[in-house]
Amino acid sequence: MKPWITYGVGFYNMKVKIEDAGAANGDDSESNPGINGGAGVDFAASEMMNVGVGGKYHYVLSKDEDTGAENSSYITVGLRVTFKTAAQ
């Protein structure tokens, strides 16, 4: 068992699409900076392969005083498979 942590920064593309609202139909897209961090654990499935599970918390700096939009956040959870090389 190998626990791991991760963190980073990035740009997040936020898209809004409005349909069936008559004259108010439309869409908008913008990129905003954000940060993320997470943790997980990997297990040895064989000598050359690990399998694991982990999660990340994402915080996107999307606050806009003009529109009243607030910063966004979400959580992702995933499974992973990693293959080892002979050098490891």
Contacts in CASP RR format, 6 or more apart in sequence:
PFRMAT RR
TARGET T0000
AUTHOR 0000-0000-0000
METHOD contacts of the structure
MODEL  1
MKPWITYGVGFYNMKVKIEDAGAANGDDSESNPGINGGAGVDFAASEMMN
VGVGGKYHYVLSKDEDTGAENSSYITVGLRVTFKTAAQ
1 41 0 8 1.000
1 42 0 8 1.000
1 43 0 8 1.000
2 41 0 8 1.000
2 42 0 8 1.000
2 43 0 8 1.000
2 50 0 8 1.000
3 39 0 8 1.000
3 40 0 8 1.000
3 41 0 8 1.000
3 42 0 8 1.000
4 39 0 8 1.000
4 40 0 8 1.000
4 41 0 8 1.000
4 42 0 8 1.000
5 37 0 8 1.000
5 38 0 8 1.000
5 39 0 8 1.000
5 40 0 8 1.000
6 36 0 8 1.000
6 37 0 8 1.000
6 38 0 8 1.000
6 39 0 8 1.000
6 56 0 8 1.000
7 35 0 8 1.000
7 36 0 8 1.000
7 37 0 8 1.000
7 38 0 8 1.000
8 35 0 8 1.000
8 36 0 8 1.000
8 37 0 8 1.000
9 33 0 8 1.000
9 34 0 8 1.000
9 35 0 8 1.000
9 36 0 8 1.000
10 33 0 8 1.000
10 34 0 8 1.000
10 35 0 8 1.000
10 36 0 8 1.000
11 31 0 8 1.000
11 32 0 8 1.000
11 33 0 8 1.000
11 34 0 8 1.000
12 31 0 8 1.000
12 32 0 8 1.000
12 33 0 8 1.000
12 34 0 8 1.000
12 58 0 8 1.000
12 60 0 8 1.000
12 62 0 8 1.000
12 72 0 8 1.000
13 29 0 8 1.000
13 30 0 8 1.000
13 31 0 8 1.000
14 29 0 8 1.000
14 30 0 8 1.000
14 31 0 8 1.000
14 32 0 8 1.000
14 60 0 8 1.000
14 62 0 8 1.000
14 72 0 8 1.000
15 27 0 8 1.000
15 28 0 8 1.000
15 29 0 8 1.000
16 27 0 8 1.000
16 28 0 8 1.000
16 29 0 8 1.000
17 26 0 8 1.000
17 27 0 8 1.000
18 24 0 8 1.000
18 25 0 8 1.000
18 26 0 8 1.000
18 27 0 8 1.000
19 25 0 8 1.000
19 26 0 8 1.000
30 62 0 8 1.000
32 60 0 8 1.000
32 61 0 8 1.000
32 62 0 8 1.000
33 60 0 8 1.000
33 61 0 8 1.000
34 58 0 8 1.000
34 59 0 8 1.000
34 60 0 8 1.000
34 61 0 8 1.000
35 58 0 8 1.000
35 59 0 8 1.000
36 56 0 8 1.000
36 57 0 8 1.000
36 58 0 8 1.000
36 59 0 8 1.000
37 56 0 8 1.000
37 57 0 8 1.000
37 58 0 8 1.000
38 54 0 8 1.000
38 55 0 8 1.000
38 56 0 8 1.000
38 57 0 8 1.000
39 54 0 8 1.000
39 55 0 8 1.000
40 52 0 8 1.000
40 53 0 8 1.000
40 54 0 8 1.000
40 55 0 8 1.000
41 52 0 8 1.000
41 53 0 8 1.000
41 54 0 8 1.000
42 50 0 8 1.000
42 51 0 8 1.000
42 52 0 8 1.000
42 80 0 8 1.000
42 82 0 8 1.000
43 50 0 8 1.000
43 51 0 8 1.000
43 52 0 8 1.000
44 50 0 8 1.000
45 51 0 8 1.000
45 81 0 8 1.000
47 84 0 8 1.000
48 83 0 8 1.000
48 84 0 8 1.000
49 81 0 8 1.000
49 82 0 8 1.000
49 83 0 8 1.000
49 84 0 8 1.000
50 81 0 8 1.000
50 82 0 8 1.000
50 84 0 8 1.000
51 79 0 8 1.000
51 80 0 8 1.000
51 81 0 8 1.000
52 79 0 8 1.000
52 80 0 8 1.000
52 81 0 8 1.000
53 77 0 8 1.000
53 78 0 8 1.000
53 79 0 8 1.000
53 80 0 8 1.000
54 77 0 8 1.000
54 78 0 8 1.000
54 79 0 8 1.000
54 80 0 8 1.000
55 75 0 8 1.000
55 76 0 8 1.000
55 77 0 8 1.000
55 78 0 8 1.000
56 75 0 8 1.000
56 76 0 8 1.000
57 73 0 8 1.000
57 74 0 8 1.000
57 75 0 8 1.000
58 73 0 8 1.000
58 74 0 8 1.000
58 75 0 8 1.000
58 76 0 8 1.000
59 71 0 8 1.000
59 72 0 8 1.000
59 73 0 8 1.000
60 71 0 8 1.000
60 72 0 8 1.000
60 73 0 8 1.000
61 71 0 8 1.000
62 69 0 8 1.000
62 70 0 8 1.000
62 71 0 8 1.000
62 72 0 8 1.000
63 69 0 8 1.000
63 70 0 8 1.000
63 71 0 8 1.000
END
